[in-house]
């Protein structure tokens, strides 16, 4: 696992869906498919198939190296430790939207 800056991961997640793994606080490894793409999350596919809902309240103040993302499989917000992230694959948002339509329609 290698350090990736929160800014770099944030930029990657704004335009893509990313499969990654990271070490959780308890020391276990977590695999996650996630994004921060508002284009995807606010789309018909995002609201219908990913169950995205706008966050309520103020954003949490996270410690350095942590980043909030939308977990596609768990359909909710999660926090990722950027200091232990491994990028497994990157899927452009438009390709992921097509995959969703093919899967659910």
Long-range contacts (C-beta under 8 A, 24 or more apart in sequence): 1-84, 1-85, 1-86, 2-85, 2-86, 3-82, 3-83, 3-84, 3-85, 4-82, 4-85, 4-87, 5-82, 6-64, 6-65, 6-66, 6-67, 6-82, 9-67, 9-80, 9-82, 9-85, 10-36, 10-67, 12-87, 12-90, 13-37, 13-67, 13-69, 14-38, 15-92, 15-93, 16-90, 16-91, 16-92, 16-93, 16-96, 17-72, 17-90, 17-91, 17-92, 17-93, 17-96, 18-87, 18-88, 18-89, 18-90, 18-91, 19-87, 19-88, 19-89, 19-90, 19-91, 20-80, 20-85, 20-86, 20-87, 20-88, 21-85, 21-86, 21-88, 22-80, 22-81, 22-82, 22-84, 22-85, 22-86, 23-81, 23-84, 24-81, 25-81, 31-88, 32-69, 32-71, 32-73, 32-78, 32-80, 33-71, 33-72, 33-73, 34-69, 34-70, 34-71, 34-72, 34-78, 34-80, 35-69, 35-70, 35-72, 35-93, 35-96, 36-69, 36-70, 37-93, 39-93, 40-93, 40-96, 40-97, 41-70, 43-97, 45-97, 45-100, 45-101, 45-104, 48-104, 49-100, 49-103, 49-104, 50-75, 50-100, 51-75
